[in-house]
């Protein structure tokens, strides 16, 4: 359980966190916040409640590794700045949005897909 923080429950400015079977509740801002979209990885059975915003805030950055955004319990992924999915001809990048996942974009933001996007969720 991650709870009772005045700001974000979990904040990453560059660290990669994998959370499994975790509750994030009662924090002042986002349940989780990532400065770098490439660090967002492997959130399985993570539930949110009573945070300033229930879910994961994602700042502007480019995806540098293949990633999968799985469905969150009572939460969504909030894209707060422009993000890009780039790669190279010999190493394309792939973002998979898992079934049941919800991705919300702040006004005026976008996702540039220069490689692959696989979505089974709602954007």
ChimeraX attribute file (.defattr): number of C-alpha atoms within 10 A of each C-alpha:
attribute: neighborCount
match mode: 1-to-1
recipient: residues
	/A:1	11
	/A:2	16
	/A:3	19
	/A:4	15
	/A:5	15
	/A:6	12
	/A:7	17
	/A:8	26
	/A:9	23
	/A:10	18
	/A:11	17
	/A:12	17
	/A:13	12
	/A:14	13
	/A:15	12
	/A:16	15
	/A:17	15
	/A:18	10
	/A:19	13
	/A:20	12
	/A:21	10
	/A:22	14
	/A:23	17
	/A:24	23
	/A:25	24
	/A:26	23
	/A:27	24
	/A:28	17
	/A:29	20
	/A:30	27
	/A:31	30
	/A:32	24
	/A:33	23
	/A:34	25
	/A:35	19
	/A:36	20
	/A:37	26
	/A:38	20
	/A:39	19
	/A:40	24
	/A:41	17
	/A:42	16
	/A:43	18
	/A:44	16
	/A:45	14
	/A:46	20
	/A:47	21
	/A:48	25
	/A:49	18
	/A:50	16
	/A:51	24
	/A:52	17
	/A:53	21
	/A:54	25
	/A:55	27
	/A:56	24
	/A:57	23
	/A:58	24
	/A:59	18
	/A:60	18
	/A:61	17
	/A:62	17
	/A:63	21
	/A:64	17
	/A:65	19
	/A:66	16
	/A:67	18
	/A:68	17
	/A:69	23
	/A:70	23
	/A:71	22
	/A:72	21
	/A:73	17
	/A:74	12
	/A:75	21
	/A:76	21
	/A:77	22
	/A:78	20
	/A:79	22
	/A:80	18
	/A:81	18
	/A:82	17
	/A:83	20
	/A:84	17
	/A:85	23
	/A:86	19
	/A:87	19
	/A:88	9
	/A:89	8
	/A:90	6
	/A:91	11
	/A:92	15
	/A:93	20
	/A:94	21
	/A:95	19
	/A:96	16
	/A:97	21
	/A:98	17
	/A:99	13
	/A:100	16
	/A:101	19
	/A:102	21
	/A:103	18
	/A:104	14
	/A:105	16
	/A:106	11
	/A:107	9
	/A:108	8
	/A:109	14
	/A:110	15
	/A:111	15
	/A:112	13
	/A:113	16
	/A:114	14
	/A:115	16
	/A:116	15
	/A:117	14
	/A:118	11
	/A:119	16
	/A:120	14
	/A:121	16
	/A:122	12
	/A:123	11
